């Protein structure tokens, strides 16, 4: 079974500050890992994904994440927050192949607030 | 391409009523999924369809049924709605051989 834990249901930063959203996963098989963003009253949009290529993954809107197998982590970062980054962020895991049919297991979500 | 579309956007039901949530995708994806989103719980998988003609239960299937009508459409039915089914419902699809899922805009359902 797979699981995802996002540390911190709410994160608040100032505009221009570093954004760090934490995600730890549990998986008995090599994982695929994803970060999705959800703006208010909208669906989920893929930010970035890790699929066993480079461990440092760059996504849209200046976000990146690093896969650390030893720490079972996939934290999301952005060097300088912008007001438009305010949203809810979800980390998700899927197994790489196998019989899961691409099913995603999501974390609880982290709401990012950006202050002027 | 419209991507993944869902209807309706909003719905209010009384306890015991039934309804069907519609989902369609125009990306020729084989796999489709239904999730529910509740505050503080992320998204949880209700049912999925790995390919046309097949459906399987996810994490929280009780109280729901699904139909994979054809490759494009995957509907979710609530036979007798309960207040515990108040939630935001998302449909998603995935192309075989790729890993990410593409999500629709969601249906906000309230059961009173």
Interface residues (C-beta under 8 A of the other chain):
Chain A: X4 X9 X32 X34 X36 X42 X43 X44 X45 X46 X49 X51 X90 X92 X94 X101 X102 X103 X104 X105 X106 X107 X108 X109
Chain B: X4 X31 X33 X35 X40 X41 X42 X43 X44 X45 X48 X50 X56 X58 X90 X92 X94 X99 X100 X101 X102 X103 X104 X105 X106
